[in-house]
Amino acid sequence: MHQISHVSTQATRSFREDINGLRALAVICVVLFHYKFAAFDGGFIGVDIFFVISGFLMTQIVISRINESRFSVWEFYKARTMRIVPALLFLCFVLLFLGFFLVDPIRLERMSKEVIESNLFISNIVLWREVGYFDSRAEEKWLLHTWSLGVEWQFYILFPVCILALTKLVRSKSWLLAVMLVVLALSFLLCLLFQNKYQQATFYLLPTRAWEFLFGGCVAVMGCNRGSRLAGYWGTFVGLVAILVSMVIVNRLTLWPSLPTLLPVLGTCAVIWANDDRASWAANPVMRLIGLWSYSIYIWHWPFFVGWSYLELPLSFALPAFGVFFAGGAVLVTLAQRVLAERADILFHQRGLRFASIVVAWIAITGLAANMLFLRGVESRYPLGPERVEALRQSTEDWGFPRSCFGLKPDGETKACGIGLSNPGRPIVFLGDSHASLWYNRFATDKVDDMAPPIKFLVAAGCPPLVGMLRAEQPSRCQGFLETALHEVEKSHARRLILSAFWTTYLRFGGTDMPCFVAGAKCRSAADPDEFRQQVDHVIDSTADRLLSIRKNGTDIVIVLPVPSHDLNIPIVLAMREFYGFDTRDLVGISRAAFDERALLSRGVLKDLARRVGATILDPADYLCDLQSCATADKDGIPTYIDSNHIRASIIKKPKFDFLDRLVAP
């Protein structure tokens, strides 16, 4: 095995206070971000810090052992397994054990699936495939955060093999560094090329994340500062400033990973390179302790938050409660380690036996999760019986519209779907977000009437059909869709254009999914209600101009006002409350007064838009609500909603929704 000459292997075994401090800083950022502290809206950069640290340490370990002629890929995998897997398995076991007693079957079934995905280290791939407006909210995913462990593990699998192969071809640090920089550049270029069209893939997958690990790896190959206190001080100072600045200027509107990701990545590299042996900023007891426990804090903080949200406890107390919970757990683990350490050393004195025990535990816990998944969350535990659970589960899955029909194709064309699209005549077009796709279920039949007009659906999940407005959390996902769709409406000389969307979430300041407003190449959120209303007025002006140009083709325009919506995911929360015997009365109906207040601005804005362009208004609330409430369940108490705001496909086919038929009438 060839050595890589002149590659520094310093500090591969010694404890580095500065790297431990970076771990502490990273996990603090992530936890405060997940626990919704406004000042840490950019706290997700903590994951990028972890990636750089991993790249640095893994490169040091691999190259140092290659130089010492004692590197084994198998031993590397075993070491990573023993470092990462035991804590993850313990977490998964605790979740499944407590879940059996404390979590309803629907959520336990989902938890079991997530445990299997996490134990296989494929959470990132599954999230990439599943992610979308219809996927369960982040607060409902117990192991959402393990996507980063998936990326790291995939890096661990490939990286040592690639380095080992390179050592057969190159013997100098310069050549190794050159090859790593080329791969780094290709990964970063791929990230920049895919960040708009394939944002979810760019976020979750290794090929567009590898460059972050490789930056850390390049620092390891080049070698760190060797004792210059001035260089150590300034390197640390510049690096920490870069990390802190990035945390301030980055937020959930920032496309990520992207060019701005260089700031925390290079900042982390600078701190690592500085190799400050004093690292006073990280050497205090609190930072040292948080750094040492950073992995455990990371893997436990999110399931605790999900459990807290699941029980509908006040979010303002979630962080203090987690602090008490984790501190108590850490004390118990420390005491247990001291008591059992000697016996464990006797029992597992051989490294191979320790590894075998981990493998057995992995098989057992993954098998337990698979069994719970097979039993559909152990439905027999549900107090109202398995049939009730199945009815609630079907409510969450009763969609109907093809999921392959959302947004744009890679070539920029719409993924248009519909009924009778090959029929002659001018089409009737439904345009909007997922709410527009709801009405597909009213008109979709097994036998298409050849004489009926074609009905086309142009929809992009989570994208408001208003000119100059995008979804704040993922603006790039909506970019280009509306203009492409409107151009298609014009080109087809549509007979009727029907606009429908989750208006109350876009046209209400302070909502859960506030939009951003296009300003040149950027999309900015409003800072206060007054600015929000000004921006909305500008958007309505732009939308009115665009619709008036479409009307010149003889296209009728219909605007569907907001569908009654709840604040809670109705079937999911109903399952939890029934499991515990809690009050469910507020879930079987939406207060008409509360809904009218929530929809006040959106209704006024949309009616004004309709007046300006000569559009017809259709208000679902007139048919779905009485003076007191809007029903969200049928006479048997089965939810009529998929979640908080999407009506079930099977419900829309019922006579109660006959009012929709006028939308496709001549």
N, C-alpha and C positions, 0 to 999 in steps of 0.2 A: 504494500500500500504506500503510495507516494506521499511525502510530506509536502505541506504548503509552506515554503520557506518564508521567513520574516513576518509571518502572521502572529500578532501578539496573542498570547494566551493568558495574559495577566488577569488576576482576580477572578479566574473561573471557579475557584473554590471559596474564596473569601466573601464575607457578607458586605454588601455595599449599601451604606446608609442612604445614599442619594436615590438608588433604584427602589429601595423600600419606600422612600418618601414619594416617589412617582406613583407607586402602586396605591399608596394612601390617597394621594391627590386624585388619582383616576377614579377610585371607588367612591370617594366623597362626591365627585361630580356626578357620577352615574346615579347614585342613590338619591341625591337631592333633585336631580332631573326627573327621575321616575316618581318621586313623591310630590311632584308638581310645585316645587319652589320656583316662583317666577324669575328670581334672580339667576337661576341655574337653567334657563331655557336652552342653553348650549351645552349642558352637562354631558350629553351623549359623546362628547369628544373623549371622555374617559376610556371608551372602548378602543379608540385609536391609539391612545397612550399605551394601553395593554398590548396591542398588536406590535408596536415598535419594541417594547421591552422583550416580548417573546422572541421576536426576530433576532435581537441582539444576543440574548442568553443562549438560544438554541444554536446559533452560529458559533459562539464561543465553545460550547460543549462539544459540538461535532468536530470542529477543526482542531481543538486542543487534543482530543482523543485520537484523531487521525495522525497528528504529529507525534503522538506517543505510541503509535502503532497498536492501539488497543480499542479501536472503534468497532462496534458491532451494531448494525441496524436493528437487530432483534433486541439487543440490550437497551438500545435507545428507546424503542417502543415500550419495552417493559417499564423503564424508568418513568416515561411519560404517563403510562397507565397507573402506576403506583402513586404518582403525584396528583393526578387529576380525578381519577375514577372513584376512589373510595368516598370522598366527600359528596360527590354527585350521587352515588348509589345510596348513601345514607339519607340524603335529602329526598330522593325518590321513594325510599322505603317509608320515611316519615309521612310524606304526602299521601301515599296509598293507604297506610295504616289509619291515619287520622281521617282521610277521605272516606273510608268505609263507614265510619261512625258519624261524620259531620257534614258530608257533602251529598247532595241529591244524585240520583243515578245519571241524569243527563250530563251534569258537570263532571262526575266521577268517570264516566265513559270517555269524555274528552281528555281528562287528566291522564287516564291510562294510555291513551294514544300518544299524548305528549311525552310521557315517560319513556315509551318505546323509542320514539324519535330522538329524544335526548340521549338515551343510552347507546343508540347507534350513531350518534353525532351527525345527524342529518337534519337537525331542526332548521338550519339556514336554508337548505334546499326545499324542504316542505313549505316553509313560510314564503319562499319565492314563488312556489307553485300555487299556494293558496291565497296569497295576499290579495286583498281587494275590498271593495265597499261592503260586500256581503259576508265577508269573514267575520267571525266573532270579534268584538272589540278587544283591544289590547288588555284591558282590565279583566277579561274573561279567560286569558291564556296563562295557565299556571307556570309554564316553563318557556315563555316567550323569550326570555333573556339568554337561553342556552344556544341561540343562534350563533353567538360569538364563540362559544366553545366548539361548535361544529366547524366554523371557519378555522379556528386554531388547530383542531385535530387534523383536519384535512391538510393543513400546512405541515404539521408534524409528520404525516405519512409521506408526503412527497419530498420535503426539503432534504432530509439526510440522504435519501437515495440519489437525488440530483447532485448534491455536494460530493458524494462518494464517486459518482461517475465522473465529475469534473476533475477530481484528483488523479484520475487515470490519464487525463488529457493535458492538464496544466500543472506546473510545479511552483509557480511564483505567485506571490500575493497580487501583483499587478494584473496578471491574466485572470485570476479568480475574481478580483474586484471588477474588472472590465466586463466579464460575463454577467456578474450579478447586476451591474448597472444597466446592461442591455435589457435583461429580463425585467428589471424594475421599470425602465422606461416604457417597455411594451405594455406592462400591466397598467401603468399610469395613463398611457395613451388610450388603452382600451376603456379605462374608467371615464376619461373625458369624452370619448366617442359615444359611449353607451348611456351617459348620465341623463340624457333627456328622453330618449325613446324607450330605454330599458332601465328605468330608475330602480325598480325593485331588484332586478338581477344585479345591477351595479352595487346596490347596498348589501345584499346578502351573500353573494358568491365569491369564492376565493380568487378567481382570475382577476377581478377588479379590486381586490383587497390585498393581493400579494405584495404590491409595491410598498405597503406600510411595514410589513414584516421585513422586507428586503432593505429598507432604509436602516432599520436596526442592525440587520446583518452586515451591511456595508461598514457601519461604525465598528463592529467587531473585527472585521477584516483589516480595516485601516489601523485600528488600535486607538486607545484612549489617551488622553493627556497623562503624561508621566511625571507628576510631581510639581508642575509649575502652578504655584498658588494663585498667581495673577490670572493665568488662563483658566484655572479651575473656577475662580470667583466670577469672572466675566462670562464664561461659558454657561455657568449655572444661572447667572442673573438674566442673560439674554434668553435662555431657554424657558425659564419660568415666566418671564414677561410674555413671551410668545404664546405660551399655554394659557395664561390668564387673559390675555387680550382676545385670543380665539374664543374663549368661553363667554366673553362679553359680547363680541360682535356676531357670533354664530347663534342661530336659533332654529326652530323647527321649520322655518320657511327656507332655510339655506339648503340648496341642493347638496346632497351628501351621499357618498364621498365625491369631492370635486376639487377644483383648484384651491379653495380656502382650506381644505383638509391639510394642505402642506404646512400650515402654520402650527398646529399642535404636533404634527409629526416631526417637523424640523426642530421645534422647541424641545421635544422629548429627546431627539438625537443630540442636541446641544448639551443638555443636562447629563446624559450618559457619557458623552465624549469628555466633558469637563472633569469627570472623575474626582469630584471634590471630596477628599477624605474626611473633611470636617462636617460638611453638609449640616450646618447648624439648623437650617430651616426644617430638616427632616429628622433631626436627632432627638427632638423633645419626646417625652414618654407617650403622648397621645398619638402623634404621627407614627411613631415607631410601632405602637400596638396596632393601629389601624392598618398599617402596611403589612405587618406580619399576618393579620387575619383577613387581608383584603379578598382573597379568593372565597373564603367562607362567607364573608359579608356579601360579596357579589351574588353568590348562588342562592343565598337565603332571603335577601331583601325583597326580591320581586314576588316569590310565592307568598310571603307574608302580606305584602300589599294587596295581592289578588284576593287572599283569604279575608283580609280586612274589608275590602270592597264587597266581596261576596255576601258578607253578613250585614252589609249596609251600615257600617259603623262610620262615625264622623272622620273624614279624611284628615282634618286638622290635627288629630291625635295619632295618626298612623306612624309618623316617624318616632315620636317619643316611645310609643308602644313597642316598635321594632327595636329601639335601643335597649329597652328593659329586657325584652325577649332574648335578644342576641347576647347581651351581657350575662344574663342568667345561664344561657346555654353554653357560653364560652367557659364560665366558671365550672359547670358540671363536667364538660369535656376535659378540662385541664385536670380536675380532681380524678376523673376516671383514668386518664392517661397515667397519672402518677401511681395509682393503685394497681393498674393492670400492666404497667410497662415491663416490670420484671418477668411476669408470667408470659407476656406476649413475646418477649425476647427469647424465652426458653422454647415457646411453642413454634415461633416463626423465625428461628435462628437462621434458617436457610432462605435466601432471597427467592428461590424458586417456589418454596412453600407459601410465602407471602403472596406471590403473584398468582399462584393457583387458587388461593382463598378468594382473591379478588374476582377471578374468573367465575368461580362457583357462585359468589354473591351476585355477580352481574347476570348470570343465567337465571338464578332464582328470582331476582327482583324484576327482570324483564319478563320472565315467565308469569309472575304474579300479575303484572300489568296486562299482559296478553290475555290472561284468564278473565280479568275484570272487564277488559274490552269485549271479549267473547260473550260474557254475561250481560253486556250492555249496561255496565255500571251497577250490576247486581240489583236488578229491578225489584226483587222480592223485598228489599228493605223499605220500599216506598209505602207510606201509611195508607194511601188511597189505592194501592194495587198497581201491578204492572201495566194494566190496560190504560190507566190514567197517564202513566209515564209515557207510554207509546203515543198517546194522543198529543201530549205536549211536545214530544220529540218531532212528530210529523208536522206540527205547527212551525217549527224552526226550519224545516226543510221544504216547505210547500212554496217553491218559487215559480218555476214554469218557464221563464224566459231563458233562452240559451245563453250560457255564460260566455260563449265564444263570440258573442255579438256586441261586445262593448268596446268603445274607443276606436282607435285607428290601427290599420295594418302597418307592418314595417315600411311599406312603400308610400304611406301617407294617406291611403284611401280609407274611407269609413268601413267598418265591419257591419254593413247594413244587413238586417234580417227583417222578415215580415211575413205577410200572408198574401198569397196570390201575386207575387211580384212579377210573374210572367204574364199576368192578365193585361189586356189592352186598357188604355185610358190613362188619364193623369192620376198620379198616386196621391194618397192621403198620407202625410208624413207626421209621425210623432217624434218630437225632438226634445231632448233633455237629459236628465240624469237617470238613476235607477227608478225614480218615480214614474217617468215616462214609460219605462219598460213594463210597469205593472199592468197597464191596460192591454198589453199583448194577450194576456190570458183571457180577456173577454171575447176576443175575436178569433183566436186560434181554434180551429176545428180539425177533425180527422179528414173531412172532405171539404175541399176548397171550391167555392162557387166560381166557375169560370167567367161568369158575367159580372162579378163584383169588382169594384175598383181595387187596384193593388194598394195594400197597406204596408208602409215601410216604417221601420223603427231605427232612428239614428240616436244612439244613446252612449253616453260615457259616464260610468259610475262616479259619483261625487263631483261632477263638473257642472256648474251652473250655466244654463243657456242664456247668458247675458253678456253682451259685448264689453270686453274690458275687465271682466271679473273671472278669477280663477280660484281653485281650491287652495287654501293657504298651506296646508301641510304638504301637498305634493303638486305644486303649480305646474311643473313640467308635464305631468300626466295629462293635463287638460289643454296644454298649449297646442294650438292649431286645430283642435277638434271642431270647435264651434264654427270657425270660418269655413273649414272644409265642408261641414254639414250644410251650412247655409248656401254655399256655392252649389252643392248637390241639389238642394231644394230649388234653387233658381234654374239650374240646368234642366231639371226634369219637368219644369212648369207645373209644380204640384198644385193639385186642386185645393188642398187644405193643409195648412201647417198648424199643428197642435203643440203648444209649449207646455211642458209639465215638469215639475222639479220639487225637490224638498225645500221649498221657498223659505220656510221659517228658519232654516239653519243658515241660509245665505243672507237673508234680508233682516237680520236682527243682530244688533251689536251685543257682544258678550255671549254669543251662542257657543255650543260645543265644537262647532266646526266652522268658525268664521272664515270668510273668504279674504283674498287679497286683491288689490286693484293694480292693474297693469300700468306701469310708469316707465316708458321706454323699454329697456331690456330687463327691468326688474319688476317684481310684484310685491307691493307693500301693503301691510295691514294698517287700518286706521287706528289712531292712538286714543281716540275718545268718541263718544256718540255724535258730536257735532261734525267732526271730520268724516265719520262713517256715513252720515246722511248726505254730506256734500259729495262724497265719492259715489254713493248710490245714485244720486241725481245725475251725475256725469255718465254713469253706466247706462241709466235709463235713456238719457238723451242719445247715446251712441246706438243703443239697441233699437230705439224708435226709428232712427234714420235708416238702419239696416232693414228693418221690417217693412218700412214704407217702400223701399226699393223692390222688395220681394212682392209686395201687393200690386205693383205695376204689371206683373205677369198674370193678374187675375186670381191670385192665390188668396183664399179666405184664411184668416188667422183666428185661432181659438187659444185662449189662455186658461189653463186649468188652475184654479186657486189651490191653496195648500190643503193637503190631505190631513185630517185630524191625526195628531201624533201624541205620544206619551213621552215622559222623561226617562222611562225605564224599559229595558228589554222585556216585554210582557211575558212570553212563555218561559224564559229562563228564570226570571225573578219569581214568577208564579210557582215554578217547580221547587225553588229553594224555600219559599214561604210555606208551601203546603208540607214540605218535608219536615219543617220545624213546627208546624202548627201556628204560624204567624197569621196576622190579619191580611187578607187579600182583596178587600173590598175596593181599594183604590186602583187595582189592576184590571178590574172588569169593566171599567169605564173611564173615559177622559172627561174631566170637568169642562163643560162648554164655555164657562166664563174664563177659565184658565187658558183654554186653547185660543179663544177669541183675543185675549190679551197678548198671547205669544205671537199670534198671527196678525196683529193690528197693523204694524208697519208694512209687512209684506203684502197684505191685501190692499192697502192704500196705494202702494207703489205700483202694483200690478194693474189695479183698476185705472190708474192714471195712464199707464202705458197702453192699456186697451183702448182708452178714449182717444189717445193721440194717433193710434194707427188704425182705428176703426175695427178693432178685434171684438170677438164675442167672448163673454166670460162664462165659465162653468165652475160652480162652487160645489165640490163634493160634500161639504159640511151640510148643505141644505138637504141632502138626501140621507146622510149617515148619522145625523145628530138630531136630538130634540132640543128643547130649550134648556134642559139641565145637563145633559151629558151626551157623549158619543160612545156607543158600545164598542168594546174591544173583545168581547167573547159572545158565543152563541148561547142559546137557552140551556145548554148542558154544561156551560162554563168552559168550553174549549176556546182558546184564543183565536180570534180572527186575524191576528197580526203575526208576521214572521218574527218581528223584533219590536222596536219602539214605534216604527213609522211606515213599514212596508206591509200592505194588506196581502193576505194569502191568495195564491192563484185560484184555489178551489172556491174561495169565498166570492171572488170577483165574477165568477160565472153565474152566481145566483141572481134571482129576480130583483133583489135589492139594488143591484147595479145596472138595471135597465137604462138608467139615465145616460150611461156611456154610449148607448147605441146611436144616439143623435150625432156623435162625433164622426161616424162614417156614413151617415144618411146623405142622400143626394142633396 
